[in-house]
Amino acid sequence: MLSVTGLTKRYGDETVLAALSLSVDGGEFVTLLGPSGCGKTTTLLAIAGHVTPTAGTVSIGGRDVTDSPPEARSCGLVFQQDALFPHMTARENVAYALAPHDPDEQRQERRVDDLLSLVGMADHAGKHPEQLSGGQRRRVELVRALATDPDVLLLDEPLTGLDRALREDLRAEIARVHDRTGVTTLYVTHDQTEALSLSDRLVILDDGRVVGEGTPRSLYERPPNRFVASFLGPSAELTATLVSDDPPIAAWCGHEFVLEGSPPGDQITLLLRPDDVGNSFEGTATARDVRVEATVQDASHRGPHSSVTVEAPDGTHLSLAVEGFPDLHRGDDLAVGFDAADLFAFAGGERCAVSRSREAEYYDEP
């Protein structure tokens, strides 16, 4: 349905997009995910026709629309900021988008009623934007973008500026609307939770380039590189040393990890997610491949879980999630454990798999 090939955008000497390519199948929900300034919004606006690319092509429904004006692209667009006309009611805002495409007023009215009902806004149809809450305005903008039954729906960080509870409600609303309409959707965000929960597929950008692509699960569980692993969720970085080339073995804190492949250099970075770390307080550290004696540095309560930071013998700080409100304080001893299969190993930024762990033959504690 949507195909972007070799999309490049330069402003003078600055390259914002560097030969970026992506595709979205019909009915698919794909999220462009990346840090601020990576080129997400520029990509979206180039697809919509509001930014002229320096090079590359944009095709929608098999038709090259690279040089077509926005109104000829069959795209619905929801911007980051409120874009409702303040002098129009919710109904009038939606009808305004529909009017140029359907002159039949009765058909327009039915379409507007159906769309407002879809997002629970039928009872607020006569209200002006200043009479609506932030979430209600976002709902009106969403269905206004759907009014013309576009081939592609483009959403540019639509939950920006909303409080947490409202973001969660609208995230569920967007998913429900997509399920009901089946519209091909490209969603832009820097929020990992939004991306992981909404998407059929993720396209991760960094510095104007695609650095990862796949399903949320595949990218989270098997990240292709260090950037993707770090960006998709919090993780501790363990600095290991390559102590053998054949087979390649990396050593960290008295444990050795047998790697697959031939990693370049002698420095290996091991990434470990907090949810994969067990601890002696809960009795979850013993039946693990690796067990390390550590010291508590901080414990903070976060709803049903607490986030605990410990320091390993080499000075590395590890974060772990502990249920409830543990009686842990700075300076307390706490053993932590994890399995080799839960590690992401990277050499030169690229991933190399960890096949197993073993006790090191010798280890000098710092």
C-alpha positions in Angstrom: 0.0 0.0 0.0 2.7 2.5 1.0 6.3 2.3 -0.3 9.1 4.8 0.3 12.4 4.2 -1.6 15.7 6.0 -1.1 14.1 9.0 0.6 16.7 11.7 1.2 16.2 15.2 2.6 19.0 17.8 2.9 18.8 21.3 4.2 22.0 22.8 3.0 24.9 20.7 4.4 22.6 18.9 6.9 21.2 15.5 5.9 18.0 14.8 7.7 17.1 11.6 5.8 19.7 9.4 4.3 18.3 7.1 1.5 15.6 5.8 3.8 13.3 3.0 2.6 10.3 1.4 4.1 7.0 -0.2 3.2 3.6 -0.6 4.9 1.2 -3.3 3.7 -2.5 -2.8 3.3 -4.2 -2.8 6.7 -0.9 -2.9 8.6 -0.1 -0.7 11.6 3.6 0.3 11.4 5.3 2.7 13.8 8.3 4.8 13.0 10.2 4.9 16.4 13.3 6.8 17.3 14.8 9.6 19.4 14.0 13.3 18.8 15.6 14.6 15.7 16.1 11.3 14.0 13.9 12.2 11.0 10.6 10.6 11.9 8.4 13.6 11.4 10.3 14.6 8.2 9.6 11.2 6.8 5.9 11.5 7.6 5.6 15.0 6.1 7.4 13.9 3.0 4.9 11.0 2.6 2.0 13.4 3.1 3.4 15.9 0.6 4.2 18.7 3.0 8.0 18.3 2.6 9.7 18.0 -0.8 12.4 15.3 -0.7 15.8 15.9 -2.2 15.8 12.4 -3.7 13.8 9.2 -3.5 10.2 8.2 -4.3 6.9 7.8 -2.4 4.2 5.4 -3.8 0.7 4.9 -2.4 -1.5 2.2 -3.7 1.0 1.4 -6.4 0.9 5.0 -7.7 4.0 7.3 -7.6 2.9 10.4 -5.7 6.4 11.9 -5.1 5.5 15.0 -7.1 1.8 15.1 -6.3 0.3 17.8 -4.0 -1.0 16.7 -0.6 -4.7 16.7 -1.6 -4.0 14.2 -4.4 -2.3 11.6 -2.2 -5.2 10.0 -0.3 -3.5 10.5 3.1 -5.2 11.4 6.4 -2.8 13.3 8.7 -3.0 13.9 12.4 -0.4 16.5 13.6 1.4 16.6 16.9 -0.4 19.8 18.1 -4.1 20.5 18.0 -5.2 21.5 14.5 -8.9 21.9 14.8 -10.5 25.1 13.5 -11.5 27.0 16.7 -14.5 28.7 15.1 -16.0 25.4 14.1 -17.8 22.7 16.1 -16.6 19.2 16.3 -19.2 18.2 13.6 -18.2 21.1 11.4 -14.5 20.3 11.7 -15.1 16.7 10.5 -17.5 17.8 7.8 -15.1 20.4 6.5 -12.6 17.7 5.6 -15.3 15.7 3.9 -17.0 18.4 1.9 -14.6 18.7 -1.1 -14.9 15.0 -1.7 -18.6 14.4 -1.3 -21.1 17.1 -2.3 -24.1 15.1 -1.1 -25.0 16.8 2.2 -27.2 13.9 3.5 -24.4 11.4 2.9 -21.9 13.9 4.6 -24.1 14.0 7.7 -24.4 10.2 7.9 -20.6 9.9 7.5 -19.9 12.5 10.1 -22.3 10.9 12.6 -20.8 7.5 12.1 -17.2 8.8 12.6 -18.1 10.8 15.8 -19.9 7.8 17.1 -16.9 5.6 16.4 -14.9 7.5 19.0 -17.7 8.3 21.4 -18.0 11.9 20.4 -21.6 12.0 19.1 -22.9 13.8 22.3 -20.2 16.5 21.8 -20.7 17.1 18.1 -22.0 20.7 18.7 -19.1 21.8 20.9 -16.3 24.1 19.8 -12.6 23.0 20.5 -12.3 25.2 23.6 -15.2 23.3 25.1 -13.5 19.9 24.6 -10.9 18.2 26.7 -7.5 17.4 25.2 -8.5 13.8 24.7 -11.8 14.8 23.1 -10.0 17.1 20.6 -7.6 14.3 19.7 -10.5 12.0 19.0 -12.1 14.6 16.7 -8.8 15.1 14.9 -8.5 11.3 14.4 -11.9 10.9 12.8 -11.4 14.1 10.7 -8.3 12.5 9.2 -10.5 9.4 8.4 -13.4 11.4 6.9 -12.4 10.9 3.3 -11.6 7.2 3.8 -7.9 7.7 3.0 -5.6 4.9 1.7 -3.1 5.7 4.4 -3.5 7.3 7.9 -0.5 9.2 9.2 -0.2 10.0 12.9 2.6 12.3 14.1 3.0 11.7 17.8 -0.7 12.3 18.5 -0.5 11.6 22.2 2.1 14.3 22.9 1.3 16.7 25.8 -1.4 14.4 27.3 -1.2 13.1 30.9 -0.4 9.4 31.4 -3.9 8.1 32.0 -5.3 10.0 29.0 -2.4 8.7 26.8 -3.3 5.1 27.8 -7.0 5.7 27.0 -6.2 7.2 23.6 -3.7 4.5 22.8 -6.4 1.9 23.3 -8.8 4.1 21.3 -6.4 4.3 18.3 -5.9 0.5 18.4 -9.7 0.0 18.5 -10.3 2.4 15.6 -7.6 0.6 13.5 -9.2 -2.7 14.2 -12.6 -1.4 13.2 -11.5 0.5 10.0 -8.5 -1.6 8.9 -6.9 1.6 7.5 -3.2 1.3 6.6 -1.5 3.3 9.3 2.0 4.8 9.8 2.4 6.1 13.3 5.3 8.3 14.6 6.5 8.3 18.2 9.6 8.3 20.4 7.7 6.4 23.2 8.7 2.8 23.3 5.5 1.7 25.2 3.3 3.2 22.6 5.2 1.6 19.8 5.5 -1.9 21.4 1.8 -2.0 22.3 0.2 -0.6 19.1 2.3 -1.9 16.2 2.2 -4.8 13.9 5.7 -3.8 12.9 8.4 -1.3 14.0 10.8 0.7 11.9 13.5 2.2 14.1 15.3 5.3 13.0 18.5 6.9 14.1 20.2 9.9 12.4 17.9 9.6 9.4 18.5 5.9 8.7 16.7 2.7 9.4 18.6 0.8 12.0 16.1 -1.9 12.9 12.9 -3.3 11.4 10.6 -6.2 12.6 7.8 -7.1 14.9 7.8 -5.6 18.4 8.6 -9.0 19.9 11.4 -9.9 17.5 13.2 -6.6 18.0 12.8 -6.6 21.7 13.9 -10.2 22.1 16.5 -10.3 19.3 17.7 -6.7 18.7 20.0 -6.5 15.6 22.4 -4.0 17.2 23.3 -2.1 20.4 21.2 1.0 19.5 18.0 -1.0 19.1 18.6 -3.0 22.2 19.2 0.1 24.3 16.4 2.2 22.8 13.6 -0.4 23.1 14.0 -0.7 26.9 16.2 0.0 29.9 19.2 -2.2 30.3 22.5 -2.4 32.2 25.7 -2.4 30.2 28.3 -4.9 31.4 31.8 -4.4 30.0 33.4 -7.7 29.3 36.8 -8.6 27.9 37.5 -11.1 25.2 39.8 -13.7 26.7 39.8 -16.3 24.0 39.4 -16.2 20.2 38.7 -19.9 19.6 36.1 -20.3 20.8 35.4 -16.6 21.5 34.9 -16.2 25.2 34.1 -12.9 27.1 34.8 -12.6 30.8 32.9 -10.5 33.4 33.0 -10.7 37.2 34.2 -14.2 37.5 32.1 -15.6 34.7 32.9 -16.5 31.1 30.4 -16.4 28.3 30.9 -18.4 25.1 30.0 -16.3 22.1 28.9 -17.4 18.6 30.7 -15.9 15.6 33.9 -13.9 15.5 33.4 -10.6 17.3 35.8 -7.8 16.3 38.1 -6.3 18.9 38.6 -7.4 22.5 35.8 -5.3 24.2 32.4 -6.9 24.4 29.3 -5.1 25.8 26.7 -7.3 27.5 23.2 -5.8 27.9 20.8 -7.0 30.5 17.2 -5.9 31.1 16.0 -5.3 34.7 13.2 -7.9 34.3 15.7 -10.6 33.6 17.7 -10.1 36.9 16.8 -12.3 39.9 17.9 -11.5 43.5 18.5 -13.2 46.8 15.8 -11.1 48.6 13.1 -12.9 46.6 15.1 -16.1 46.3 15.2 -15.8 42.5 19.0 -15.6 42.1 20.1 -19.1 42.9 18.8 -21.2 39.9 20.5 -18.9 37.4 23.6 -19.4 35.2 25.3 -16.4 36.8 25.3 -15.3 40.4 27.1 -12.2 41.6 27.4 -10.6 45.1 26.4 -7.0 44.8 25.7 -4.0 47.0 22.4 -2.0 47.1 22.8 1.6 45.9 19.2 2.7 45.7 15.6 1.4 46.1 12.6 3.4 44.9 9.0 2.4 45.0 7.0 2.4 41.7 3.5 1.2 42.3 3.3 -2.6 42.6 7.1 -2.9 42.0 10.2 -1.3 43.4 13.2 -0.4 41.3 16.5 -1.5 43.0 19.9 -0.5 41.8 22.9 -2.5 42.9 26.6 -2.3 42.3 28.5 -5.3 41.0 32.1 -6.1 42.1 33.5 -4.3 38.9 31.5 -1.1 39.7 28.7 -1.8 37.1 25.3 -0.7 38.2 22.4 -3.1 37.6 18.7 -2.3 37.9 16.2 -4.9 38.8 12.5 -5.0 39.6 11.4 -6.3 43.0 7.8 -6.9 43.9 6.2 -4.8 46.6 8.1 -2.7 49.0 11.3 -4.5 50.0 13.2 -3.6 53.1 16.4 -2.8 51.3 18.7 0.1 52.0 21.9 1.6 50.6 24.9 -0.6 51.6 22.9 -3.8 52.0 24.4 -7.0 50.5 22.2 -8.5 47.7 23.1 -11.3 45.4 21.8 -11.0 41.9 21.5 -13.6 39.2 20.7 -14.0 35.5 20.8 -16.5 32.7 23.2 -16.3 29.8 20.3 -16.6 27.4 19.0 -13.2 28.6 22.1 -11.3 27.7 22.5 -9.3 24.5 26.2 -9.3 23.5 27.6 -6.6 21.2 30.9 -6.1 19.6 31.4 -2.9 17.6 27.7 -2.2 17.9 26.7 -5.4 16.2 25.1 -8.3 18.0 26.8 -11.6 18.6 24.9 -14.4 20.4 25.8 -15.8 23.8 25.5 -19.6 23.7 26.3 -20.4 27.3 28.2 -19.3 30.4 30.8 -21.0 32.6 32.8 -20.2 35.7 36.0 -18.3 34.9 39.2 -20.2 35.6 40.6 -17.1 37.5 39.2 -13.7 38.4 40.9 -10.8 40.1 38.3 -8.6 41.9 38.9 -4.9 41.4 
